[in-house]
Amino acid sequence: MSCKACGSPNQSTFSAEMNIHLPGLEGLAKPTVWIFPELMVCLDCGFAQCLIPETELLKLARGTAA
């Protein structure tokens, strides 16, 4: 598969840890959403992509993290 940004085939997968904050000033008072995805990174341009698991995606969509 090639990079969606630059078309390079030079990509690698890494384990990642992400802490997602809900938007706006009110998001600062809400718990964050932790995810641990596999991150696909283009080693030429730095473009990265991942899939967020469904349970965490629902938390982001509802604006609630617990």
PQR file of N, CA, C, O and H, with PARSE charges and radii, in Angstrom:
ATOM      1  N   MET A   1       0.852  -1.177   0.000 -0.4000 1.5000
ATOM      2  CA  MET A   1       0.000   0.000   0.000 -0.0000 2.0000
ATOM      3  C   MET A   1       0.896   1.239   0.000  0.5500 1.7000
ATOM      4  O   MET A   1       1.943   1.258   0.647 -0.5500 1.4000
ATOM      5  N   SER A   2       0.481   2.254  -0.721 -0.4000 1.5000
ATOM      6  CA  SER A   2       1.277   3.479  -0.780 -0.0000 2.0000
ATOM      7  C   SER A   2       0.666   4.579   0.094  0.5500 1.7000
ATOM      8  O   SER A   2      -0.517   4.538   0.433 -0.5500 1.4000
ATOM      9  H   SER A   2      -0.370   2.238  -1.246  0.4000 1.0000
ATOM     10  N   CYS A   3       1.490   5.550   0.447 -0.4000 1.5000
ATOM     11  CA  CYS A   3       1.089   6.665   1.296 -0.0000 2.0000
ATOM     12  C   CYS A   3      -0.006   7.489   0.610  0.5500 1.7000
ATOM     13  O   CYS A   3       0.092   7.799  -0.577 -0.5500 1.4000
ATOM     14  H   CYS A   3       2.451   5.583   0.171  0.4000 1.0000
ATOM     15  N   LYS A   4      -1.029   7.834   1.357 -0.4000 1.5000
ATOM     16  CA  LYS A   4      -2.126   8.649   0.819 -0.0000 2.0000
ATOM     17  C   LYS A   4      -1.704  10.091   0.567  0.5500 1.7000
ATOM     18  O   LYS A   4      -2.348  10.786  -0.220 -0.5500 1.4000
ATOM     19  H   LYS A   4      -1.109   7.582   2.322  0.4000 1.0000
ATOM     20  N   ALA A   5      -0.647  10.555   1.210 -0.4000 1.5000
ATOM     21  CA  ALA A   5      -0.205  11.943   1.057 -0.0000 2.0000
ATOM     22  C   ALA A   5       0.803  12.121  -0.076  0.5500 1.7000
ATOM     23  O   ALA A   5       0.679  13.041  -0.884 -0.5500 1.4000
ATOM     24  H   ALA A   5      -0.124   9.991   1.849  0.4000 1.0000
ATOM     25  N   CYS A   6       1.813  11.228  -0.133 -0.4000 1.5000
ATOM     26  CA  CYS A   6       2.882  11.434  -1.113 -0.0000 2.0000
ATOM     27  C   CYS A   6       3.041  10.291  -2.109  0.5500 1.7000
ATOM     28  O   CYS A   6       3.791  10.412  -3.078 -0.5500 1.4000
ATOM     29  H   CYS A   6       1.914  10.481   0.524  0.4000 1.0000
ATOM     30  N   GLY A   7       2.339   9.180  -1.877 -0.4000 1.5000
ATOM     31  CA  GLY A   7       2.404   8.047  -2.785 -0.0000 2.0000
ATOM     32  C   GLY A   7       3.575   7.102  -2.555  0.5500 1.7000
ATOM     33  O   GLY A   7       3.727   6.132  -3.296 -0.5500 1.4000
ATOM     34  H   GLY A   7       1.730   9.081  -1.090  0.4000 1.0000
ATOM     35  N   SER A   8       4.395   7.354  -1.565 -0.4000 1.5000
ATOM     36  CA  SER A   8       5.574   6.524  -1.286 -0.0000 2.0000
ATOM     37  C   SER A   8       5.163   5.151  -0.749  0.5500 1.7000
ATOM     38  O   SER A   8       4.209   5.046   0.021 -0.5500 1.4000
ATOM     39  H   SER A   8       4.273   8.142  -0.962  0.4000 1.0000
ATOM     40  N   PRO A   9       5.876   4.110  -1.151 -0.5600 1.5000
ATOM     41  CA  PRO A   9       5.636   2.792  -0.567  0.2800 2.0000
ATOM     42  C   PRO A   9       6.429   2.573   0.732  0.5500 1.7000
ATOM     43  O   PRO A   9       6.303   1.523   1.362 -0.5500 1.4000
ATOM     44  N   ASN A  10       7.239   3.551   1.130 -0.4000 1.5000
ATOM     45  CA  ASN A  10       8.125   3.439   2.285 -0.0000 2.0000
ATOM     46  C   ASN A  10       7.360   3.761   3.579  0.5500 1.7000
ATOM     47  O   ASN A  10       7.465   4.861   4.121 -0.5500 1.4000
ATOM     48  H   ASN A  10       7.342   4.404   0.618  0.4000 1.0000
ATOM     49  N   GLN A  11       6.585   2.767   4.061 -0.4000 1.5000
ATOM     50  CA  GLN A  11       5.783   2.938   5.262 -0.0000 2.0000
ATOM     51  C   GLN A  11       6.097   1.832   6.253  0.5500 1.7000
ATOM     52  O   GLN A  11       6.569   0.758   5.879 -0.5500 1.4000
ATOM     53  H   GLN A  11       6.499   1.874   3.620  0.4000 1.0000
ATOM     54  N   SER A  12       5.829   2.109   7.515 -0.4000 1.5000
ATOM     55  CA  SER A  12       6.032   1.111   8.547 -0.0000 2.0000
ATOM     56  C   SER A  12       4.943   1.262   9.608  0.5500 1.7000
ATOM     57  O   SER A  12       4.371   2.339   9.779 -0.5500 1.4000
ATOM     58  H   SER A  12       5.446   2.981   7.818  0.4000 1.0000
ATOM     59  N   THR A  13       4.667   0.173  10.314 -0.4000 1.5000
ATOM     60  CA  THR A  13       3.648   0.161  11.357 -0.0000 2.0000
ATOM     61  C   THR A  13       4.320   0.180  12.726  0.5500 1.7000
ATOM     62  O   THR A  13       5.306  -0.517  12.964 -0.5500 1.4000
ATOM     63  H   THR A  13       5.131  -0.702  10.176  0.4000 1.0000
ATOM     64  N   PHE A  14       3.760   0.996  13.623 -0.4000 1.5000
ATOM     65  CA  PHE A  14       4.283   1.131  14.976 -0.0000 2.0000
ATOM     66  C   PHE A  14       3.141   1.009  15.973  0.5500 1.7000
ATOM     67  O   PHE A  14       1.999   1.346  15.662 -0.5500 1.4000
ATOM     68  H   PHE A  14       2.958   1.562  13.430  0.4000 1.0000
ATOM     69  N   SER A  15       3.451   0.527  17.176 -0.4000 1.5000
ATOM     70  CA  SER A  15       2.480   0.557  18.269 -0.0000 2.0000
ATOM     71  C   SER A  15       2.437   1.982  18.791  0.5500 1.7000
ATOM     72  O   SER A  15       3.464   2.658  18.853 -0.5500 1.4000
ATOM     73  H   SER A  15       4.379   0.254  17.429  0.4000 1.0000
ATOM     74  N   ALA A  16       1.249   2.440  19.166 -0.4000 1.5000
ATOM     75  CA  ALA A  16       1.121   3.823  19.624 -0.0000 2.0000
ATOM     76  C   ALA A  16       0.248   3.899  20.875  0.5500 1.7000
ATOM     77  O   ALA A  16      -0.529   2.994  21.178 -0.5500 1.4000
ATOM     78  H   ALA A  16       0.415   1.892  19.115  0.4000 1.0000
ATOM     79  N   GLU A  17       0.405   4.989  21.572 -0.4000 1.5000
ATOM     80  CA  GLU A  17      -0.409   5.319  22.737 -0.0000 2.0000
ATOM     81  C   GLU A  17      -0.872   6.750  22.539  0.5500 1.7000
ATOM     82  O   GLU A  17      -0.051   7.661  22.440 -0.5500 1.4000
ATOM     83  H   GLU A  17       1.036   5.724  21.326  0.4000 1.0000
ATOM     84  N   MET A  18      -2.196   6.958  22.480 -0.4000 1.5000
ATOM     85  CA  MET A  18      -2.731   8.309  22.250 -0.0000 2.0000
ATOM     86  C   MET A  18      -3.710   8.678  23.352  0.5500 1.7000
ATOM     87  O   MET A  18      -4.498   7.852  23.813 -0.5500 1.4000
ATOM     88  H   MET A  18      -2.863   6.217  22.560  0.4000 1.0000
ATOM     89  N   ASN A  19      -3.640   9.917  23.756 -0.4000 1.5000
ATOM     90  CA  ASN A  19      -4.539  10.483  24.745 -0.0000 2.0000
ATOM     91  C   ASN A  19      -5.296  11.601  24.032  0.5500 1.7000
ATOM     92  O   ASN A  19      -4.726  12.657  23.756 -0.5500 1.4000
ATOM     93  H   ASN A  19      -3.000  10.587  23.382  0.4000 1.0000
ATOM     94  N   ILE A  20      -6.583  11.374  23.734 -0.4000 1.5000
ATOM     95  CA  ILE A  20      -7.365  12.328  22.950 -0.0000 2.0000
ATOM     96  C   ILE A  20      -8.209  13.188  23.883  0.5500 1.7000
ATOM     97  O   ILE A  20      -8.971  12.679  24.705 -0.5500 1.4000
ATOM     98  H   ILE A  20      -7.046  10.516  23.958  0.4000 1.0000
ATOM     99  N   HIS A  21      -8.056  14.498  23.739 -0.4000 1.5000
ATOM    100  CA  HIS A  21      -8.830  15.456  24.529 -0.0000 2.0000
ATOM    101  C   HIS A  21     -10.066  15.861  23.744  0.5500 1.7000
ATOM    102  O   HIS A  21      -9.999  16.050  22.530 -0.5500 1.4000
ATOM    103  H   HIS A  21      -7.437  14.912  23.072  0.4000 1.0000
ATOM    104  N   LEU A  22     -11.192  15.994  24.430 -0.4000 1.5000
ATOM    105  CA  LEU A  22     -12.419  16.457  23.783 -0.0000 2.0000
ATOM    106  C   LEU A  22     -12.268  17.942  23.466  0.5500 1.7000
ATOM    107  O   LEU A  22     -11.565  18.658  24.179 -0.5500 1.4000
ATOM    108  H   LEU A  22     -11.247  15.841  25.416  0.4000 1.0000
ATOM    109  N   PRO A  23     -12.926  18.414  22.395 -0.5600 1.5000
ATOM    110  CA  PRO A  23     -12.696  19.780  21.928  0.2800 2.0000
ATOM    111  C   PRO A  23     -13.277  20.871  22.836  0.5500 1.7000
ATOM    112  O   PRO A  23     -14.137  20.622  23.681 -0.5500 1.4000
ATOM    113  N   GLY A  24     -12.773  22.072  22.623 -0.4000 1.5000
ATOM    114  CA  GLY A  24     -13.271  23.252  23.321 -0.0000 2.0000
ATOM    115  C   GLY A  24     -12.761  23.360  24.749  0.5500 1.7000
ATOM    116  O   GLY A  24     -12.156  22.432  25.287 -0.5500 1.4000
ATOM    117  H   GLY A  24     -12.074  22.274  21.937  0.4000 1.0000
ATOM    118  N   LEU A  25     -13.020  24.514  25.346 -0.4000 1.5000
ATOM    119  CA  LEU A  25     -12.612  24.727  26.735 -0.0000 2.0000
ATOM    120  C   LEU A  25     -13.316  23.775  27.687  0.5500 1.7000
ATOM    121  O   LEU A  25     -12.737  23.352  28.687 -0.5500 1.4000
ATOM    122  H   LEU A  25     -13.511  25.268  24.908  0.4000 1.0000
ATOM    123  N   GLU A  26     -14.579  23.432  27.376 -0.4000 1.5000
ATOM    124  CA  GLU A  26     -15.309  22.506  28.244 -0.0000 2.0000
ATOM    125  C   GLU A  26     -14.686  21.111  28.211  0.5500 1.7000
ATOM    126  O   GLU A  26     -14.846  20.341  29.159 -0.5500 1.4000
ATOM    127  H   GLU A  26     -15.049  23.776  26.563  0.4000 1.0000
ATOM    128  N   GLY A  27     -13.984  20.780  27.139 -0.4000 1.5000
ATOM    129  CA  GLY A  27     -13.308  19.491  27.039 -0.0000 2.0000
ATOM    130  C   GLY A  27     -12.172  19.338  28.033  0.5500 1.7000
ATOM    131  O   GLY A  27     -11.783  18.221  28.373 -0.5500 1.4000
ATOM    132  H   GLY A  27     -13.854  21.405  26.369  0.4000 1.0000
ATOM    133  N   LEU A  28     -11.637  20.468  28.504 -0.4000 1.5000
ATOM    134  CA  LEU A  28     -10.552  20.412  29.479 -0.0000 2.0000
ATOM    135  C   LEU A  28     -11.016  19.849  30.820  0.5500 1.7000
ATOM    136  O   LEU A  28     -10.217  19.308  31.584 -0.5500 1.4000
ATOM    137  H   LEU A  28     -11.953  21.375  28.228  0.4000 1.0000
ATOM    138  N   ALA A  29     -12.308  19.980  31.098 -0.4000 1.5000
ATOM    139  CA  ALA A  29     -12.854  19.501  32.363 -0.0000 2.0000
ATOM    140  C   ALA A  29     -13.347  18.060  32.269  0.5500 1.7000
ATOM    141  O   ALA A  29     -13.757  17.482  33.276 -0.5500 1.4000
ATOM    142  H   ALA A  29     -12.957  20.420  30.478  0.4000 1.0000
ATOM    143  N   LYS A  30     -13.313  17.469  31.062 -0.4000 1.5000
ATOM    144  CA  LYS A  30     -13.796  16.100  30.870 -0.0000 2.0000
ATOM    145  C   LYS A  30     -12.614  15.141  30.792  0.5500 1.7000
ATOM    146  O   LYS A  30     -11.514  15.522  30.391 -0.5500 1.4000
ATOM    147  H   LYS A  30     -12.980  17.939  30.244  0.4000 1.0000
ATOM    148  N   PRO A  31     -12.858  13.892  31.179 -0.5600 1.5000
ATOM    149  CA  PRO A  31     -11.787  12.896  31.062  0.2800 2.0000
ATOM    150  C   PRO A  31     -11.367  12.717  29.597  0.5500 1.7000
ATOM    151  O   PRO A  31     -12.161  12.931  28.681 -0.5500 1.4000
ATOM    152  N   THR A  32     -10.132  12.330  29.399 -0.4000 1.5000
ATOM    153  CA  THR A  32      -9.621  12.094  28.045 -0.0000 2.0000
ATOM    154  C   THR A  32      -9.926  10.661  27.619  0.5500 1.7000
ATOM    155  O   THR A  32     -10.296   9.818  28.435 -0.5500 1.4000
ATOM    156  H   THR A  32      -9.487  12.157  30.143  0.4000 1.0000
ATOM    157  N   VAL A  33      -9.761  10.406  26.314 -0.4000 1.5000
ATOM    158  CA  VAL A  33      -9.965   9.063  25.767 -0.0000 2.0000
ATOM    159  C   VAL A  33      -8.599   8.498  25.399  0.5500 1.7000
ATOM    160  O   VAL A  33      -7.884   9.070  24.577 -0.5500 1.4000
ATOM    161  H   VAL A  33      -9.461  11.091  25.651  0.4000 1.0000
ATOM    162  N   TRP A  34      -8.243   7.377  26.010 -0.4000 1.5000
ATOM    163  CA  TRP A  34      -6.980   6.704  25.710 -0.0000 2.0000
ATOM    164  C   TRP A  34      -7.212   5.653  24.641  0.5500 1.7000
ATOM    165  O   TRP A  34      -8.170   4.884  24.721 -0.5500 1.4000
ATOM    166  H   TRP A  34      -8.824   6.912  26.678  0.4000 1.0000
ATOM    167  N   ILE A  35      -6.340   5.612  23.638 -0.4000 1.5000
ATOM    168  CA  ILE A  35      -6.374   4.538  22.649 -0.0000 2.0000
ATOM    169  C   ILE A  35      -4.950   4.020  22.443  0.5500 1.7000
ATOM    170  O   ILE A  35      -3.974   4.730  22.685 -0.5500 1.4000
ATOM    171  H   ILE A  35      -5.561   6.236  23.573  0.4000 1.0000
ATOM    172  N   PHE A  36      -4.855   2.787  21.999 -0.4000 1.5000
ATOM    173  CA  PHE A  36      -3.565   2.135  21.781 -0.0000 2.0000
ATOM    174  C   PHE A  36      -3.561   1.480  20.398  0.5500 1.7000
ATOM    175  O   PHE A  36      -3.560   0.254  20.289 -0.5500 1.4000
ATOM    176  H   PHE A  36      -5.648   2.210  21.803  0.4000 1.0000
ATOM    177  N   PRO A  37      -3.558   2.306  19.339 -0.5600 1.5000
ATOM    178  CA  PRO A  37      -3.688   1.764  17.985  0.2800 2.0000
ATOM    179  C   PRO A  37      -2.354   1.349  17.374  0.5500 1.7000
ATOM    180  O   PRO A  37      -1.281   1.666  17.888 -0.5500 1.4000
ATOM    181  N   GLU A  38      -2.459   0.629  16.258 -0.4000 1.5000
ATOM    182  CA  GLU A  38      -1.319   0.431  15.382 -0.0000 2.0000
ATOM    183  C   GLU A  38      -1.289   1.666  14.487  0.5500 1.7000
ATOM    184  O   GLU A  38      -2.311   2.032  13.906 -0.5500 1.4000
ATOM    185  H   GLU A  38      -3.330   0.372  15.840  0.4000 1.0000
ATOM    186  N   LEU A  39      -0.149   2.302  14.371 -0.4000 1.5000
ATOM    187  CA  LEU A  39      -0.008   3.541  13.627 -0.0000 2.0000
ATOM    188  C   LEU A  39       0.822   3.279  12.373  0.5500 1.7000
ATOM    189  O   LEU A  39       1.962   2.824  12.465 -0.5500 1.4000
ATOM    190  H   LEU A  39       0.681   2.005  14.843  0.4000 1.0000
ATOM    191  N   MET A  40       0.243   3.572  11.183 -0.4000 1.5000
ATOM    192  CA  MET A  40       0.962   3.432   9.919 -0.0000 2.0000
ATOM    193  C   MET A  40       1.599   4.778   9.599  0.5500 1.7000
ATOM    194  O   MET A  40       0.898   5.781   9.465 -0.5500 1.4000
ATOM    195  H   MET A  40      -0.683   3.942  11.109  0.4000 1.0000
ATOM    196  N   VAL A  41       2.932   4.804   9.477 -0.4000 1.5000
ATOM    197  CA  VAL A  41       3.672   6.051   9.277 -0.0000 2.0000
ATOM    198  C   VAL A  41       4.451   5.979   7.969  0.5500 1.7000
ATOM    199  O   VAL A  41       5.157   5.004   7.710 -0.5500 1.4000
ATOM    200  H   VAL A  41       3.501   3.989   9.586  0.4000 1.0000
ATOM    201  N   CYS A  42       4.316   7.024   7.145 -0.4000 1.5000
ATOM    202  CA  CYS A  42       5.127   7.142   5.946 -0.0000 2.0000
ATOM    203  C   CYS A  42       6.505   7.633   6.384  0.5500 1.7000
ATOM    204  O   CYS A  42       6.630   8.680   7.020 -0.5500 1.4000
ATOM    205  H   CYS A  42       3.743   7.815   7.356  0.4000 1.0000
ATOM    206  N   LEU A  43       7.525   6.870   6.038 -0.4000 1.5000
ATOM    207  CA  LEU A  43       8.875   7.226   6.460 -0.0000 2.0000
ATOM    208  C   LEU A  43       9.528   8.250   5.536  0.5500 1.7000
ATOM    209  O   LEU A  43      10.683   8.623   5.741 -0.5500 1.4000
ATOM    210  H   LEU A  43       7.423   6.019   5.521  0.4000 1.0000
ATOM    211  N   ASP A  44       8.790   8.710   4.512 -0.4000 1.5000
ATOM    212  CA  ASP A  44       9.295   9.758   3.631 -0.0000 2.0000
ATOM    213  C   ASP A  44       8.708  11.123   3.972  0.5500 1.7000
ATOM    214  O   ASP A  44       9.445  12.105   4.054 -0.5500 1.4000
ATOM    215  H   ASP A  44       7.852   8.407   4.345  0.4000 1.0000
ATOM    216  N   CYS A  45       7.382  11.202   4.175 -0.4000 1.5000
ATOM    217  CA  CYS A  45       6.769  12.519   4.414 -0.0000 2.0000
ATOM    218  C   CYS A  45       6.222  12.700   5.830  0.5500 1.7000
ATOM    219  O   CYS A  45       5.908  13.821   6.232 -0.5500 1.4000
ATOM    220  H   CYS A  45       6.783  10.404   4.109  0.4000 1.0000
ATOM    221  N   GLY A  46       6.103  11.596   6.597 -0.4000 1.5000
ATOM    222  CA  GLY A  46       5.632  11.701   7.977 -0.0000 2.0000
ATOM    223  C   GLY A  46       4.131  11.566   8.150  0.5500 1.7000
ATOM    224  O   GLY A  46       3.640  11.627   9.278 -0.5500 1.4000
ATOM    225  H   GLY A  46       6.358  10.686   6.271  0.4000 1.0000
ATOM    226  N   PHE A  47       3.383  11.384   7.062 -0.4000 1.5000
ATOM    227  CA  PHE A  47       1.934  11.203   7.182 -0.0000 2.0000
ATOM    228  C   PHE A  47       1.663   9.953   8.004  0.5500 1.7000
ATOM    229  O   PHE A  47       2.297   8.920   7.791 -0.5500 1.4000
ATOM    230  H   PHE A  47       3.781  11.335   6.146  0.4000 1.0000
ATOM    231  N   ALA A  48       0.712  10.041   8.953 -0.4000 1.5000
ATOM    232  CA  ALA A  48       0.383   8.905   9.810 -0.0000 2.0000
ATOM    233  C   ALA A  48      -1.120   8.695   9.821  0.5500 1.7000
ATOM    234  O   ALA A  48      -1.897   9.641   9.694 -0.5500 1.4000
ATOM    235  H   ALA A  48       0.197  10.880   9.125  0.4000 1.0000
ATOM    236  N   GLN A  49      -1.513   7.438   9.976 -0.4000 1.5000
ATOM    237  CA  GLN A  49      -2.937   7.122  10.065 -0.0000 2.0000
ATOM    238  C   GLN A  49      -3.138   5.931  10.991  0.5500 1.7000
ATOM    239  O   GLN A  49      -2.251   5.095  11.160 -0.5500 1.4000
ATOM    240  H   GLN A  49      -0.882   6.670  10.080  0.4000 1.0000
ATOM    241  N   CYS A  50      -4.345   5.873  11.595 -0.4000 1.5000
ATOM    242  CA  CYS A  50      -4.683   4.756  12.470 -0.0000 2.0000
ATOM    243  C   CYS A  50      -6.195   4.595  12.497  0.5500 1.7000
ATOM    244  O   CYS A  50      -6.938   5.482  12.076 -0.5500 1.4000
ATOM    245  H   CYS A  50      -5.066   6.553  11.457  0.4000 1.0000
ATOM    246  N   LEU A  51      -6.633   3.457  12.996 -0.4000 1.5000
ATOM    247  CA  LEU A  51      -8.047   3.205  13.216 -0.0000 2.0000
ATOM    248  C   LEU A  51      -8.313   3.294  14.708  0.5500 1.7000
ATOM    249  O   LEU A  51      -7.567   2.742  15.515 -0.5500 1.4000
ATOM    250  H   LEU A  51      -6.029   2.737  13.337  0.4000 1.0000
ATOM    251  N   ILE A  52      -9.382   3.993  15.068 -0.4000 1.5000
ATOM    252  CA  ILE A  52      -9.771   4.104  16.473 -0.0000 2.0000
ATOM    253  C   ILE A  52     -10.786   3.004  16.749  0.5500 1.7000
ATOM    254  O   ILE A  52     -11.782   2.893  16.035 -0.5500 1.4000
ATOM    255  H   ILE A  52      -9.988   4.442  14.412  0.4000 1.0000
ATOM    256  N   PRO A  53     -10.550   2.184  17.778 -0.5600 1.5000
ATOM    257  CA  PRO A  53     -11.487   1.108  18.116  0.2800 2.0000
ATOM    258  C   PRO A  53     -12.899   1.651  18.367  0.5500 1.7000
ATOM    259  O   PRO A  53     -13.068   2.783  18.821 -0.5500 1.4000
ATOM    260  N   GLU A  54     -13.897   0.833  18.066 -0.4000 1.5000
ATOM    261  CA  GLU A  54     -15.294   1.261  18.122 -0.0000 2.0000
ATOM    262  C   GLU A  54     -15.715   1.797  19.482  0.5500 1.7000
ATOM    263  O   GLU A  54     -16.438   2.791  19.549 -0.5500 1.4000
ATOM    264  H   GLU A  54     -13.760  -0.087  17.697  0.4000 1.0000
ATOM    265  N   THR A  55     -15.281   1.166  20.565 -0.4000 1.5000
ATOM    266  CA  THR A  55     -15.704   1.630  21.897 -0.0000 2.0000
ATOM    267  C   THR A  55     -15.193   3.040  22.181  0.5500 1.7000
ATOM    268  O   THR A  55     -15.921   3.868  22.728 -0.5500 1.4000
ATOM    269  H   THR A  55     -14.694   0.359  20.511  0.4000 1.0000
ATOM    270  N   GLU A  56     -13.946   3.311  21.810 -0.4000 1.5000
ATOM    271  CA  GLU A  56     -13.389   4.647  22.024 -0.0000 2.0000
ATOM    272  C   GLU A  56     -13.984   5.648  21.032  0.5500 1.7000
ATOM    273  O   GLU A  56     -14.173   6.816  21.371 -0.5500 1.4000
ATOM    274  H   GLU A  56     -13.355   2.639  21.366  0.4000 1.0000
ATOM    275  N   LEU A  57     -14.275   5.203  19.825 -0.4000 1.5000
ATOM    276  CA  LEU A  57     -14.902   6.068  18.832 -0.0000 2.0000
ATOM    277  C   LEU A  57     -16.273   6.532  19.309  0.5500 1.7000
ATOM    278  O   LEU A  57     -16.647   7.685  19.094 -0.5500 1.4000
ATOM    279  H   LEU A  57     -14.121   4.254  19.549  0.4000 1.0000
ATOM    280  N   LEU A  58     -17.023   5.645  19.954 -0.4000 1.5000
ATOM    281  CA  LEU A  58     -18.326   6.020  20.511 -0.0000 2.0000
ATOM    282  C   LEU A  58     -18.184   7.067  21.605  0.5500 1.7000
ATOM    283  O   LEU A  58     -19.002   7.981  21.706 -0.5500 1.4000
ATOM    284  H   LEU A  58     -16.720   4.709  20.129  0.4000 1.0000
ATOM    285  N   LYS A  59     -17.151   6.933  22.420 -0.4000 1.5000
ATOM    286  CA  LYS A  59     -16.906   7.930  23.474 -0.0000 2.0000
ATOM    287  C   LYS A  59     -16.632   9.286  22.866  0.5500 1.7000
ATOM    288  O   LYS A  59     -17.130  10.299  23.355 -0.5500 1.4000
ATOM    289  H   LYS A  59     -16.486   6.191  22.338  0.4000 1.0000
ATOM    290  N   LEU A  60     -15.839   9.319  21.796 -0.4000 1.5000
ATOM    291  CA  LEU A  60     -15.535  10.600  21.132 -0.0000 2.0000
ATOM    292  C   LEU A  60     -16.791  11.185  20.483  0.5500 1.7000
ATOM    293  O   LEU A  60     -17.021  12.393  20.549 -0.5500 1.4000
ATOM    294  H   LEU A  60     -15.434   8.495  21.398  0.4000 1.0000
ATOM    295  N   ALA A  61     -17.596  10.336  19.861 -0.4000 1.5000
ATOM    296  CA  ALA A  61     -18.804  10.806  19.184 -0.0000 2.0000
ATOM    297  C   ALA A  61     -19.825  11.369  20.197  0.5500 1.7000
ATOM    298  O   ALA A  61     -20.518  12.346  19.913 -0.5500 1.4000
ATOM    299  H   ALA A  61     -17.409   9.355  19.807  0.4000 1.0000
ATOM    300  N   ARG A  62     -19.900  10.747  21.356 -0.4000 1.5000
ATOM    301  CA  ARG A  62     -20.843  11.209  22.400 -0.0000 2.0000
ATOM    302  C   ARG A  62     -20.292  12.392  23.188  0.5500 1.7000
ATOM    303  O   ARG A  62     -21.041  13.101  23.860 -0.5500 1.4000
ATOM    304  H   ARG A  62     -19.337   9.953  21.586  0.4000 1.0000
ATOM    305  N   GLY A  63     -18.996  12.600  23.104 -0.4000 1.5000
ATOM    306  CA  GLY A  63     -18.391  13.676  23.869 -0.0000 2.0000
ATOM    307  C   GLY A  63     -18.220  13.318  25.328  0.5500 1.7000
ATOM    308  O   GLY A  63     -18.092  14.189  26.189 -0.5500 1.4000
ATOM    309  H   GLY A  63     -18.387  12.025  22.558  0.4000 1.0000
ATOM    310  N   THR A  64     -18.220  12.010  25.595 -0.4000 1.5000
ATOM    311  CA  THR A  64     -18.049  11.550  26.975 -0.0000 2.0000
ATOM    312  C   THR A  64     -16.918  10.540  27.032  0.5500 1.7000
ATOM    313  O   THR A  64     -16.862   9.612  26.225 -0.5500 1.4000
ATOM    314  H   THR A  64     -18.325  11.303  24.896  0.4000 1.0000
ATOM    315  N   ALA A  65     -16.051  10.717  27.951 -0.4000 1.5000
ATOM    316  CA  ALA A  65     -14.977   9.760  28.161 -0.0000 2.0000
ATOM    317  C   ALA A  65     -15.011   9.347  29.616  0.5500 1.7000
ATOM    318  O   ALA A  65     -15.124  10.183  30.513 -0.5500 1.4000
ATOM    319  H   ALA A  65     -16.096  11.471  28.607  0.4000 1.0000
ATOM    320  N   ALA A  66     -14.913   8.075  29.836 -0.4000 1.5000
ATOM    321  CA  ALA A  66     -14.946   7.590  31.220 -0.0000 2.0000
ATOM    322  C   ALA A  66     -13.809   6.635  31.459  0.5500 1.7000
ATOM    323  O   ALA A  66     -13.661   6.115  32.565 -0.5500 1.4000
ATOM    324  H   ALA A  66     -14.821   7.396  29.108  0.4000 1.0000
TER
END
